[in-house]
Amino acid sequence: MAESRDNGRLAGRLAAVAALGFVLVIPPLLAQFDQTDRFFGVPVLWAYLYLVWAIVIGLVAVIVARSR
């Protein structure tokens, strides 16, 4: 029974990270970063997308590592 509860928590946390990732890439929010400015030579929108991508992967890695 405890294993089932742990799997439920893991699934809930992963679903929360997926929802966060989705919210961070919806078009109204992306429009805020669609500028001609550059951040270390990279367009701001690309830098934002790569940052969001790295954060989501990092959160998933932390959650999975803690579940073992």
PDB file of N, H, CA, C and O in Angstrom:
ATOM      1  N   MET A   1       0.815  -1.180   0.000  1.00  0.00           N
ATOM      2  CA  MET A   1       0.000   0.000   0.000  1.00  0.00           C
ATOM      3  C   MET A   1       0.870   1.259   0.000  1.00  0.00           C
ATOM      4  O   MET A   1       0.529   2.249  -0.646  1.00  0.00           O
ATOM      5  N   ALA A   2       1.973   1.222   0.712  1.00  0.00           N
ATOM      6  H   ALA A   2       2.251   0.417   1.237  1.00  0.00           H
ATOM      7  CA  ALA A   2       2.860   2.380   0.762  1.00  0.00           C
ATOM      8  C   ALA A   2       3.478   2.637  -0.608  1.00  0.00           C
ATOM      9  O   ALA A   2       3.678   3.788  -0.998  1.00  0.00           O
ATOM     10  N   GLU A   3       3.781   1.558  -1.342  1.00  0.00           N
ATOM     11  H   GLU A   3       3.619   0.624  -1.025  1.00  0.00           H
ATOM     12  CA  GLU A   3       4.356   1.727  -2.673  1.00  0.00           C
ATOM     13  C   GLU A   3       3.359   2.397  -3.615  1.00  0.00           C
ATOM     14  O   GLU A   3       3.748   3.224  -4.440  1.00  0.00           O
ATOM     15  N   SER A   4       2.102   2.056  -3.502  1.00  0.00           N
ATOM     16  H   SER A   4       1.785   1.384  -2.832  1.00  0.00           H
ATOM     17  CA  SER A   4       1.067   2.674  -4.327  1.00  0.00           C
ATOM     18  C   SER A   4       0.947   4.166  -4.012  1.00  0.00           C
ATOM     19  O   SER A   4       0.782   4.988  -4.913  1.00  0.00           O
ATOM     20  N   ARG A   5       1.030   4.501  -2.744  1.00  0.00           N
ATOM     21  H   ARG A   5       1.164   3.833  -2.012  1.00  0.00           H
ATOM     22  CA  ARG A   5       0.953   5.904  -2.333  1.00  0.00           C
ATOM     23  C   ARG A   5       2.160   6.676  -2.853  1.00  0.00           C
ATOM     24  O   ARG A   5       2.025   7.819  -3.290  1.00  0.00           O
ATOM     25  N   ASP A   6       3.357   6.051  -2.807  1.00  0.00           N
ATOM     26  H   ASP A   6       3.467   5.123  -2.452  1.00  0.00           H
ATOM     27  CA  ASP A   6       4.562   6.706  -3.311  1.00  0.00           C
ATOM     28  C   ASP A   6       4.478   6.920  -4.825  1.00  0.00           C
ATOM     29  O   ASP A   6       4.906   7.955  -5.334  1.00  0.00           O
ATOM     30  N   ASN A   7       3.923   5.935  -5.540  1.00  0.00           N
ATOM     31  H   ASN A   7       3.576   5.093  -5.126  1.00  0.00           H
ATOM     32  CA  ASN A   7       3.764   6.090  -6.986  1.00  0.00           C
ATOM     33  C   ASN A   7       2.777   7.203  -7.301  1.00  0.00           C
ATOM     34  O   ASN A   7       2.946   7.927  -8.282  1.00  0.00           O
ATOM     35  N   GLY A   8       1.756   7.341  -6.478  1.00  0.00           N
ATOM     36  H   GLY A   8       1.619   6.752  -5.681  1.00  0.00           H
ATOM     37  CA  GLY A   8       0.797   8.425  -6.665  1.00  0.00           C
ATOM     38  C   GLY A   8       1.426   9.785  -6.447  1.00  0.00           C
ATOM     39  O   GLY A   8       1.152  10.733  -7.184  1.00  0.00           O
ATOM     40  N   ARG A   9       2.274   9.879  -5.430  1.00  0.00           N
ATOM     41  H   ARG A   9       2.497   9.109  -4.832  1.00  0.00           H
ATOM     42  CA  ARG A   9       2.972  11.144  -5.172  1.00  0.00           C
ATOM     43  C   ARG A   9       3.922  11.477  -6.317  1.00  0.00           C
ATOM     44  O   ARG A   9       4.001  12.624  -6.757  1.00  0.00           O
ATOM     45  N   LEU A  10       4.645  10.459  -6.797  1.00  0.00           N
ATOM     46  H   LEU A  10       4.581   9.527  -6.440  1.00  0.00           H
ATOM     47  CA  LEU A  10       5.572  10.662  -7.906  1.00  0.00           C
ATOM     48  C   LEU A  10       4.815  11.140  -9.139  1.00  0.00           C
ATOM     49  O   LEU A  10       5.230  12.090  -9.804  1.00  0.00           O
ATOM     50  N   ALA A  11       3.714  10.483  -9.435  1.00  0.00           N
ATOM     51  H   ALA A  11       3.377   9.712  -8.895  1.00  0.00           H
ATOM     52  CA  ALA A  11       2.915  10.871 -10.600  1.00  0.00           C
ATOM     53  C   ALA A  11       2.372  12.290 -10.432  1.00  0.00           C
ATOM     54  O   ALA A  11       2.337  13.057 -11.394  1.00  0.00           O
ATOM     55  N   GLY A  12       1.957  12.635  -9.244  1.00  0.00           N
ATOM     56  H   GLY A  12       1.985  12.011  -8.462  1.00  0.00           H
ATOM     57  CA  GLY A  12       1.452  13.983  -8.988  1.00  0.00           C
ATOM     58  C   GLY A  12       2.525  15.040  -9.164  1.00  0.00           C
ATOM     59  O   GLY A  12       2.274  16.099  -9.740  1.00  0.00           O
ATOM     60  N   ARG A  13       3.703  14.758  -8.674  1.00  0.00           N
ATOM     61  H   ARG A  13       3.906  13.898  -8.206  1.00  0.00           H
ATOM     62  CA  ARG A  13       4.802  15.723  -8.808  1.00  0.00           C
ATOM     63  C   ARG A  13       5.215  15.888 -10.265  1.00  0.00           C
ATOM     64  O   ARG A  13       5.466  17.002 -10.725  1.00  0.00           O
ATOM     65  N   LEU A  14       5.284  14.770 -10.990  1.00  0.00           N
ATOM     66  H   LEU A  14       5.080  13.866 -10.616  1.00  0.00           H
ATOM     67  CA  LEU A  14       5.640  14.854 -12.404  1.00  0.00           C
ATOM     68  C   LEU A  14       4.557  15.587 -13.195  1.00  0.00           C
ATOM     69  O   LEU A  14       4.864  16.330 -14.127  1.00  0.00           O
ATOM     70  N   ALA A  15       3.303  15.381 -12.830  1.00  0.00           N
ATOM     71  H   ALA A  15       3.053  14.777 -12.073  1.00  0.00           H
ATOM     72  CA  ALA A  15       2.212  16.100 -13.497  1.00  0.00           C
ATOM     73  C   ALA A  15       2.310  17.597 -13.204  1.00  0.00           C
ATOM     74  O   ALA A  15       2.033  18.418 -14.078  1.00  0.00           O
ATOM     75  N   ALA A  16       2.697  17.951 -11.995  1.00  0.00           N
ATOM     76  H   ALA A  16       2.922  17.284 -11.285  1.00  0.00           H
ATOM     77  CA  ALA A  16       2.861  19.364 -11.643  1.00  0.00           C
ATOM     78  C   ALA A  16       3.989  19.998 -12.454  1.00  0.00           C
ATOM     79  O   ALA A  16       3.860  21.136 -12.906  1.00  0.00           O
ATOM     80  N   VAL A  17       5.088  19.278 -12.642  1.00  0.00           N
ATOM     81  H   VAL A  17       5.193  18.354 -12.274  1.00  0.00           H
ATOM     82  CA  VAL A  17       6.194  19.800 -13.446  1.00  0.00           C
ATOM     83  C   VAL A  17       5.758  19.954 -14.904  1.00  0.00           C
ATOM     84  O   VAL A  17       6.107  20.937 -15.559  1.00  0.00           O
ATOM     85  N   ALA A  18       4.993  18.983 -15.410  1.00  0.00           N
ATOM     86  H   ALA A  18       4.710  18.185 -14.878  1.00  0.00           H
ATOM     87  CA  ALA A  18       4.489  19.083 -16.785  1.00  0.00           C
ATOM     88  C   ALA A  18       3.567  20.291 -16.931  1.00  0.00           C
ATOM     89  O   ALA A  18       3.635  21.009 -17.928  1.00  0.00           O
ATOM     90  N   ALA A  19       2.712  20.513 -15.947  1.00  0.00           N
ATOM     91  H   ALA A  19       2.657  19.929 -15.137  1.00  0.00           H
ATOM     92  CA  ALA A  19       1.811  21.668 -15.989  1.00  0.00           C
ATOM     93  C   ALA A  19       2.606  22.973 -15.928  1.00  0.00           C
ATOM     94  O   ALA A  19       2.287  23.929 -16.635  1.00  0.00           O
ATOM     95  N   LEU A  20       3.628  23.014 -15.094  1.00  0.00           N
ATOM     96  H   LEU A  20       3.887  22.238 -14.520  1.00  0.00           H
ATOM     97  CA  LEU A  20       4.478  24.198 -15.016  1.00  0.00           C
ATOM     98  C   LEU A  20       5.156  24.457 -16.356  1.00  0.00           C
ATOM     99  O   LEU A  20       5.192  25.594 -16.828  1.00  0.00           O
ATOM    100  N   GLY A  21       5.691  23.405 -16.966  1.00  0.00           N
ATOM    101  H   GLY A  21       5.661  22.482 -16.582  1.00  0.00           H
ATOM    102  CA  GLY A  21       6.329  23.550 -18.275  1.00  0.00           C
ATOM    103  C   GLY A  21       5.355  24.048 -19.320  1.00  0.00           C
ATOM    104  O   GLY A  21       5.704  24.880 -20.157  1.00  0.00           O
ATOM    105  N   PHE A  22       4.138  23.545 -19.274  1.00  0.00           N
ATOM    106  H   PHE A  22       3.854  22.869 -18.594  1.00  0.00           H
ATOM    107  CA  PHE A  22       3.115  23.992 -20.216  1.00  0.00           C
ATOM    108  C   PHE A  22       2.785  25.464 -20.013  1.00  0.00           C
ATOM    109  O   PHE A  22       2.691  26.224 -20.977  1.00  0.00           O
ATOM    110  N   VAL A  23       2.612  25.859 -18.778  1.00  0.00           N
ATOM    111  H   VAL A  23       2.689  25.242 -17.995  1.00  0.00           H
ATOM    112  CA  VAL A  23       2.268  27.256 -18.485  1.00  0.00           C
ATOM    113  C   VAL A  23       3.396  28.199 -18.913  1.00  0.00           C
ATOM    114  O   VAL A  23       3.136  29.315 -19.363  1.00  0.00           O
ATOM    115  N   LEU A  24       4.623  27.760 -18.775  1.00  0.00           N
ATOM    116  H   LEU A  24       4.835  26.854 -18.409  1.00  0.00           H
ATOM    117  CA  LEU A  24       5.757  28.621 -19.129  1.00  0.00           C
ATOM    118  C   LEU A  24       5.947  28.797 -20.630  1.00  0.00           C
ATOM    119  O   LEU A  24       6.688  29.686 -21.051  1.00  0.00           O
ATOM    120  N   VAL A  25       5.292  27.967 -21.454  1.00  0.00           N
ATOM    121  H   VAL A  25       4.690  27.244 -21.112  1.00  0.00           H
ATOM    122  CA  VAL A  25       5.469  28.098 -22.900  1.00  0.00           C
ATOM    123  C   VAL A  25       4.165  28.420 -23.637  1.00  0.00           C
ATOM    124  O   VAL A  25       4.086  28.236 -24.852  1.00  0.00           O
ATOM    125  N   ILE A  26       3.156  28.893 -22.927  1.00  0.00           N
ATOM    126  H   ILE A  26       3.220  29.042 -21.940  1.00  0.00           H
ATOM    127  CA  ILE A  26       1.933  29.291 -23.622  1.00  0.00           C
ATOM    128  C   ILE A  26       2.204  30.592 -24.379  1.00  0.00           C
ATOM    129  O   ILE A  26       3.002  31.416 -23.932  1.00  0.00           O
ATOM    130  N   PRO A  27       1.547  30.776 -25.511  1.00  0.00           N
ATOM    131  CA  PRO A  27       1.847  31.933 -26.372  1.00  0.00           C
ATOM    132  C   PRO A  27       1.776  33.303 -25.702  1.00  0.00           C
ATOM    133  O   PRO A  27       2.627  34.137 -26.010  1.00  0.00           O
ATOM    134  N   PRO A  28       0.828  33.602 -24.811  1.00  0.00           N
ATOM    135  CA  PRO A  28       0.855  34.947 -24.214  1.00  0.00           C
ATOM    136  C   PRO A  28       2.133  35.233 -23.420  1.00  0.00           C
ATOM    137  O   PRO A  28       2.623  36.362 -23.414  1.00  0.00           O
ATOM    138  N   LEU A  29       2.658  34.228 -22.764  1.00  0.00           N
ATOM    139  H   LEU A  29       2.259  33.311 -22.769  1.00  0.00           H
ATOM    140  CA  LEU A  29       3.900  34.417 -22.016  1.00  0.00           C
ATOM    141  C   LEU A  29       5.100  34.475 -22.957  1.00  0.00           C
ATOM    142  O   LEU A  29       6.024  35.259 -22.739  1.00  0.00           O
ATOM    143  N   LEU A  30       5.088  33.651 -23.999  1.00  0.00           N
ATOM    144  H   LEU A  30       4.337  33.015 -24.176  1.00  0.00           H
ATOM    145  CA  LEU A  30       6.185  33.684 -24.966  1.00  0.00           C
ATOM    146  C   LEU A  30       6.256  35.034 -25.682  1.00  0.00           C
ATOM    147  O   LEU A  30       7.340  35.495 -26.038  1.00  0.00           O
ATOM    148  N   ALA A  31       5.113  35.657 -25.888  1.00  0.00           N
ATOM    149  H   ALA A  31       4.232  35.282 -25.598  1.00  0.00           H
ATOM    150  CA  ALA A  31       5.097  36.951 -26.565  1.00  0.00           C
ATOM    151  C   ALA A  31       5.871  38.005 -25.772  1.00  0.00           C
ATOM    152  O   ALA A  31       6.392  38.954 -26.356  1.00  0.00           O
ATOM    153  N   GLN A  32       5.950  37.850 -24.473  1.00  0.00           N
ATOM    154  H   GLN A  32       5.526  37.078 -23.998  1.00  0.00           H
ATOM    155  CA  GLN A  32       6.704  38.792 -23.651  1.00  0.00           C
ATOM    156  C   GLN A  32       8.204  38.735 -23.945  1.00  0.00           C
ATOM    157  O   GLN A  32       8.919  39.717 -23.747  1.00  0.00           O
ATOM    158  N   PHE A  33       8.671  37.580 -24.416  1.00  0.00           N
ATOM    159  H   PHE A  33       8.090  36.782 -24.577  1.00  0.00           H
ATOM    160  CA  PHE A  33      10.100  37.393 -24.660  1.00  0.00           C
ATOM    161  C   PHE A  33      10.462  37.477 -26.139  1.00  0.00           C
ATOM    162  O   PHE A  33      11.634  37.345 -26.489  1.00  0.00           O
ATOM    163  N   ASP A  34       9.482  37.692 -27.010  1.00  0.00           N
ATOM    164  H   ASP A  34       8.530  37.799 -26.725  1.00  0.00           H
ATOM    165  CA  ASP A  34       9.733  37.779 -28.442  1.00  0.00           C
ATOM    166  C   ASP A  34      10.165  39.201 -28.785  1.00  0.00           C
ATOM    167  O   ASP A  34       9.369  40.019 -29.246  1.00  0.00           O
ATOM    168  N   GLN A  35      11.434  39.467 -28.549  1.00  0.00           N
ATOM    169  H   GLN A  35      12.080  38.801 -28.174  1.00  0.00           H
ATOM    170  CA  GLN A  35      12.009  40.792 -28.758  1.00  0.00           C
ATOM    171  C   GLN A  35      13.223  40.676 -29.666  1.00  0.00           C
ATOM    172  O   GLN A  35      13.734  39.581 -29.901  1.00  0.00           O
ATOM    173  N   THR A  36      13.674  41.799 -30.166  1.00  0.00           N
ATOM    174  H   THR A  36      13.259  42.689 -29.975  1.00  0.00           H
ATOM    175  CA  THR A  36      14.867  41.788 -31.012  1.00  0.00           C
ATOM    176  C   THR A  36      16.149  41.859 -30.177  1.00  0.00           C
ATOM    177  O   THR A  36      17.248  41.751 -30.721  1.00  0.00           O
ATOM    178  N   ASP A  37      16.015  42.038 -28.877  1.00  0.00           N
ATOM    179  H   ASP A  37      15.122  42.126 -28.435  1.00  0.00           H
ATOM    180  CA  ASP A  37      17.195  42.098 -28.004  1.00  0.00           C
ATOM    181  C   ASP A  37      17.896  40.749 -27.978  1.00  0.00           C
ATOM    182  O   ASP A  37      17.330  39.718 -28.342  1.00  0.00           O
ATOM    183  N   ARG A  38      19.136  40.791 -27.540  1.00  0.00           N
ATOM    184  H   ARG A  38      19.596  41.628 -27.245  1.00  0.00           H
ATOM    185  CA  ARG A  38      19.921  39.558 -27.438  1.00  0.00           C
ATOM    186  C   ARG A  38      20.502  39.440 -26.035  1.00  0.00           C
ATOM    187  O   ARG A  38      20.810  40.438 -25.383  1.00  0.00           O
ATOM    188  N   PHE A  39      20.640  38.204 -25.590  1.00  0.00           N
ATOM    189  H   PHE A  39      20.389  37.394 -26.119  1.00  0.00           H
ATOM    190  CA  PHE A  39      21.197  37.880 -24.287  1.00  0.00           C
ATOM    191  C   PHE A  39      22.431  37.024 -24.542  1.00  0.00           C
ATOM    192  O   PHE A  39      22.312  35.854 -24.906  1.00  0.00           O
ATOM    193  N   PHE A  40      23.615  37.599 -24.354  1.00  0.00           N
ATOM    194  H   PHE A  40      23.712  38.550 -24.059  1.00  0.00           H
ATOM    195  CA  PHE A  40      24.877  36.939 -24.692  1.00  0.00           C
ATOM    196  C   PHE A  40      24.895  36.468 -26.140  1.00  0.00           C
ATOM    197  O   PHE A  40      25.405  35.388 -26.438  1.00  0.00           O
ATOM    198  N   GLY A  41      24.345  37.265 -27.029  1.00  0.00           N
ATOM    199  H   GLY A  41      23.930  38.142 -26.787  1.00  0.00           H
ATOM    200  CA  GLY A  41      24.352  36.956 -28.452  1.00  0.00           C
ATOM    201  C   GLY A  41      23.233  36.042 -28.914  1.00  0.00           C
ATOM    202  O   GLY A  41      23.131  35.745 -30.104  1.00  0.00           O
ATOM    203  N   VAL A  42      22.399  35.596 -28.001  1.00  0.00           N
ATOM    204  H   VAL A  42      22.482  35.837 -27.034  1.00  0.00           H
ATOM    205  CA  VAL A  42      21.295  34.693 -28.329  1.00  0.00           C
ATOM    206  C   VAL A  42      19.993  35.486 -28.209  1.00  0.00           C
ATOM    207  O   VAL A  42      19.814  36.239 -27.252  1.00  0.00           O
ATOM    208  N   PRO A  43      19.082  35.323 -29.173  1.00  0.00           N
ATOM    209  CA  PRO A  43      17.798  36.021 -29.033  1.00  0.00           C
ATOM    210  C   PRO A  43      17.117  35.677 -27.705  1.00  0.00           C
ATOM    211  O   PRO A  43      17.199  34.545 -27.230  1.00  0.00           O
ATOM    212  N   VAL A  44      16.451  36.657 -27.122  1.00  0.00           N
ATOM    213  H   VAL A  44      16.384  37.577 -27.508  1.00  0.00           H
ATOM    214  CA  VAL A  44      15.852  36.508 -25.796  1.00  0.00           C
ATOM    215  C   VAL A  44      14.859  35.339 -25.771  1.00  0.00           C
ATOM    216  O   VAL A  44      14.819  34.582 -24.800  1.00  0.00           O
ATOM    217  N   LEU A  45      14.072  35.192 -26.817  1.00  0.00           N
ATOM    218  H   LEU A  45      14.105  35.807 -27.605  1.00  0.00           H
ATOM    219  CA  LEU A  45      13.090  34.109 -26.862  1.00  0.00           C
ATOM    220  C   LEU A  45      13.766  32.747 -26.801  1.00  0.00           C
ATOM    221  O   LEU A  45      13.311  31.863 -26.076  1.00  0.00           O
ATOM    222  N   TRP A  46      14.830  32.571 -27.544  1.00  0.00           N
ATOM    223  H   TRP A  46      15.199  33.290 -28.134  1.00  0.00           H
ATOM    224  CA  TRP A  46      15.545  31.290 -27.529  1.00  0.00           C
ATOM    225  C   TRP A  46      16.166  31.026 -26.166  1.00  0.00           C
ATOM    226  O   TRP A  46      16.115  29.906 -25.658  1.00  0.00           O
ATOM    227  N   ALA A  47      16.750  32.058 -25.582  1.00  0.00           N
ATOM    228  H   ALA A  47      16.792  32.968 -25.995  1.00  0.00           H
ATOM    229  CA  ALA A  47      17.348  31.903 -24.252  1.00  0.00           C
ATOM    230  C   ALA A  47      16.284  31.496 -23.236  1.00  0.00           C
ATOM    231  O   ALA A  47      16.525  30.631 -22.394  1.00  0.00           O
ATOM    232  N   TYR A  48      15.111  32.116 -23.315  1.00  0.00           N
ATOM    233  H   TYR A  48      14.915  32.819 -23.999  1.00  0.00           H
ATOM    234  CA  TYR A  48      14.014  31.775 -22.407  1.00  0.00           C
ATOM    235  C   TYR A  48      13.575  30.326 -22.604  1.00  0.00           C
ATOM    236  O   TYR A  48      13.401  29.591 -21.632  1.00  0.00           O
ATOM    237  N   LEU A  49      13.398  29.920 -23.850  1.00  0.00           N
ATOM    238  H   LEU A  49      13.540  30.518 -24.639  1.00  0.00           H
ATOM    239  CA  LEU A  49      12.951  28.550 -24.118  1.00  0.00           C
ATOM    240  C   LEU A  49      13.966  27.518 -23.629  1.00  0.00           C
ATOM    241  O   LEU A  49      13.587  26.501 -23.048  1.00  0.00           O
ATOM    242  N   TYR A  50      15.245  27.773 -23.861  1.00  0.00           N
ATOM    243  H   TYR A  50      15.553  28.599 -24.333  1.00  0.00           H
ATOM    244  CA  TYR A  50      16.261  26.832 -23.379  1.00  0.00           C
ATOM    245  C   TYR A  50      16.330  26.818 -21.854  1.00  0.00           C
ATOM    246  O   TYR A  50      16.557  25.767 -21.255  1.00  0.00           O
ATOM    247  N   LEU A  51      16.139  27.954 -21.233  1.00  0.00           N
ATOM    248  H   LEU A  51      15.955  28.808 -21.720  1.00  0.00           H
ATOM    249  CA  LEU A  51      16.125  28.010 -19.778  1.00  0.00           C
ATOM    250  C   LEU A  51      14.948  27.219 -19.215  1.00  0.00           C
ATOM    251  O   LEU A  51      15.116  26.452 -18.268  1.00  0.00           O
ATOM    252  N   VAL A  52      13.764  27.398 -19.788  1.00  0.00           N
ATOM    253  H   VAL A  52      13.627  28.021 -20.558  1.00  0.00           H
ATOM    254  CA  VAL A  52      12.584  26.642 -19.346  1.00  0.00           C
ATOM    255  C   VAL A  52      12.811  25.153 -19.546  1.00  0.00           C
ATOM    256  O   VAL A  52      12.492  24.348 -18.671  1.00  0.00           O
ATOM    257  N   TRP A  53      13.364  24.785 -20.700  1.00  0.00           N
ATOM    258  H   TRP A  53      13.623  25.439 -21.411  1.00  0.00           H
ATOM    259  CA  TRP A  53      13.643  23.383 -21.011  1.00  0.00           C
ATOM    260  C   TRP A  53      14.605  22.789 -19.971  1.00  0.00           C
ATOM    261  O   TRP A  53      14.372  21.686 -19.477  1.00  0.00           O
ATOM    262  N   ALA A  54      15.666  23.502 -19.643  1.00  0.00           N
ATOM    263  H   ALA A  54      15.855  24.398 -20.045  1.00  0.00           H
ATOM    264  CA  ALA A  54      16.642  23.019 -18.672  1.00  0.00           C
ATOM    265  C   ALA A  54      16.029  22.909 -17.275  1.00  0.00           C
ATOM    266  O   ALA A  54      16.314  21.957 -16.550  1.00  0.00           O
ATOM    267  N   ILE A  55      15.196  23.867 -16.896  1.00  0.00           N
ATOM    268  H   ILE A  55      14.964  24.641 -17.485  1.00  0.00           H
ATOM    269  CA  ILE A  55      14.557  23.826 -15.577  1.00  0.00           C
ATOM    270  C   ILE A  55      13.618  22.630 -15.469  1.00  0.00           C
ATOM    271  O   ILE A  55      13.616  21.934 -14.454  1.00  0.00           O
ATOM    272  N   VAL A  56      12.824  22.387 -16.499  1.00  0.00           N
ATOM    273  H   VAL A  56      12.825  22.952 -17.324  1.00  0.00           H
ATOM    274  CA  VAL A  56      11.890  21.254 -16.468  1.00  0.00           C
ATOM    275  C   VAL A  56      12.659  19.941 -16.390  1.00  0.00           C
ATOM    276  O   VAL A  56      12.295  19.066 -15.604  1.00  0.00           O
ATOM    277  N   ILE A  57      13.700  19.785 -17.176  1.00  0.00           N
ATOM    278  H   ILE A  57      13.996  20.496 -17.814  1.00  0.00           H
ATOM    279  CA  ILE A  57      14.498  18.557 -17.127  1.00  0.00           C
ATOM    280  C   ILE A  57      15.162  18.405 -15.763  1.00  0.00           C
ATOM    281  O   ILE A  57      15.204  17.303 -15.216  1.00  0.00           O
ATOM    282  N   GLY A  58      15.679  19.493 -15.211  1.00  0.00           N
ATOM    283  H   GLY A  58      15.645  20.388 -15.656  1.00  0.00           H
ATOM    284  CA  GLY A  58      16.293  19.432 -13.895  1.00  0.00           C
ATOM    285  C   GLY A  58      15.303  19.040 -12.812  1.00  0.00           C
ATOM    286  O   GLY A  58      15.629  18.237 -11.937  1.00  0.00           O
ATOM    287  N   LEU A  59      14.102  19.594 -12.859  1.00  0.00           N
ATOM    288  H   LEU A  59      13.838  20.246 -13.570  1.00  0.00           H
ATOM    289  CA  LEU A  59      13.086  19.243 -11.866  1.00  0.00           C
ATOM    290  C   LEU A  59      12.695  17.777 -11.975  1.00  0.00           C
ATOM    291  O   LEU A  59      12.543  17.094 -10.962  1.00  0.00           O
ATOM    292  N   VAL A  60      12.531  17.294 -13.202  1.00  0.00           N
ATOM    293  H   VAL A  60      12.654  17.850 -14.024  1.00  0.00           H
ATOM    294  CA  VAL A  60      12.191  15.873 -13.382  1.00  0.00           C
ATOM    295  C   VAL A  60      13.325  14.993 -12.847  1.00  0.00           C
ATOM    296  O   VAL A  60      13.064  13.978 -12.202  1.00  0.00           O
ATOM    297  N   ALA A  61      14.554  15.363 -13.103  1.00  0.00           N
ATOM    298  H   ALA A  61      14.767  16.188 -13.627  1.00  0.00           H
ATOM    299  CA  ALA A  61      15.691  14.580 -12.616  1.00  0.00           C
ATOM    300  C   ALA A  61      15.732  14.546 -11.087  1.00  0.00           C
ATOM    301  O   ALA A  61      15.988  13.496 -10.498  1.00  0.00           O
ATOM    302  N   VAL A  62      15.483  15.680 -10.451  1.00  0.00           N
ATOM    303  H   VAL A  62      15.276  16.533 -10.930  1.00  0.00           H
ATOM    304  CA  VAL A  62      15.478  15.733  -8.979  1.00  0.00           C
ATOM    305  C   VAL A  62      14.345  14.891  -8.414  1.00  0.00           C
ATOM    306  O   VAL A  62      14.544  14.150  -7.452  1.00  0.00           O
ATOM    307  N   ILE A  63      13.163  14.996  -8.999  1.00  0.00           N
ATOM    308  H   ILE A  63      13.001  15.599  -9.781  1.00  0.00           H
ATOM    309  CA  ILE A  63      12.011  14.245  -8.507  1.00  0.00           C
ATOM    310  C   ILE A  63      12.235  12.755  -8.655  1.00  0.00           C
ATOM    311  O   ILE A  63      11.954  11.999  -7.725  1.00  0.00           O
ATOM    312  N   VAL A  64      12.732  12.315  -9.790  1.00  0.00           N
ATOM    313  H   VAL A  64      12.960  12.929 -10.546  1.00  0.00           H
ATOM    314  CA  VAL A  64      12.958  10.882 -10.019  1.00  0.00           C
ATOM    315  C   VAL A  64      14.070  10.375  -9.118  1.00  0.00           C
ATOM    316  O   VAL A  64      13.965   9.273  -8.580  1.00  0.00           O
ATOM    317  N   ALA A  65      15.126  11.146  -8.939  1.00  0.00           N
ATOM    318  H   ALA A  65      15.212  12.041  -9.375  1.00  0.00           H
ATOM    319  CA  ALA A  65      16.231  10.719  -8.090  1.00  0.00           C
ATOM    320  C   ALA A  65      15.797  10.575  -6.640  1.00  0.00           C
ATOM    321  O   ALA A  65      16.254   9.667  -5.946  1.00  0.00           O
ATOM    322  N   ARG A  66      14.935  11.445  -6.180  1.00  0.00           N
ATOM    323  H   ARG A  66      14.564  12.183  -6.744  1.00  0.00           H
ATOM    324  CA  ARG A  66      14.449  11.370  -4.798  1.00  0.00           C
ATOM    325  C   ARG A  66      13.495  10.201  -4.571  1.00  0.00           C
ATOM    326  O   ARG A  66      13.341   9.726  -3.446  1.00  0.00           O
ATOM    327  N   SER A  67      12.857   9.742  -5.647  1.00  0.00           N
ATOM    328  H   SER A  67      12.983  10.129  -6.561  1.00  0.00           H
ATOM    329  CA  SER A  67      11.850   8.691  -5.487  1.00  0.00           C
ATOM    330  C   SER A  67      12.466   7.317  -5.304  1.00  0.00           C
ATOM    331  O   SER A  67      11.780   6.379  -4.898  1.00  0.00           O
ATOM    332  N   ARG A  68      13.747   7.188  -5.599  1.00  0.00           N
ATOM    333  H   ARG A  68      14.304   7.950  -5.928  1.00  0.00           H
ATOM    334  CA  ARG A  68      14.395   5.860  -5.521  1.00  0.00           C
ATOM    335  C   ARG A  68      14.862   5.555  -4.135  1.00  0.00           C
ATOM    336  O   ARG A  68      15.424   4.487  -3.894  1.00  0.00           O
TER     337      ARG A  68
END
